[in-house]
Amino acid sequence: MTGEKADSHQVAAARIEAERARAKLMGTAHELQDRLSPKTLARDAWQGAKEKGADLAEDAVDAVRARPYAAGGVVAALAMFLAREPLIDLAGKLADGVTKKGSPKRSRKKKSTETEAVE
């Protein structure tokens, strides 16, 4: 009978150990389920994006402080690129206005009268 008691104690200890392992496994499974839930993944991704954006903004401010003229040139070039259509239209209007004011016909008449007066 002592052998049966020892076996029953071993079986009981094994069952307790199995329950502990099962509880630990279930806890791990719940933790993984929480970590991999869409809500948690989205929150973590959003937090990471905010931190990365803040880091990039800080780096940009540091770069502008280090080279303000270069940064101004880049901003001016970007503004000109974005406003290229209106700037091209304005340049065309200015060029049309210059050619209308000083048209070649008037200057030829003026030159021909000047040469006639000299002769």
Secondary structure, DSSP 8 states (H G I E B T S, - for coil): -HHHHHHHHHHHHHHHHHHHHHHHHHHHHHHHHHHTSHHHHHHHHHHHHHHHHHHHHHHHHHHHHH-HHHHHHHHHHHHHHHTHHHHHHHHHHHHHHHHHHT-HHHHHHHHHHHHHHH-
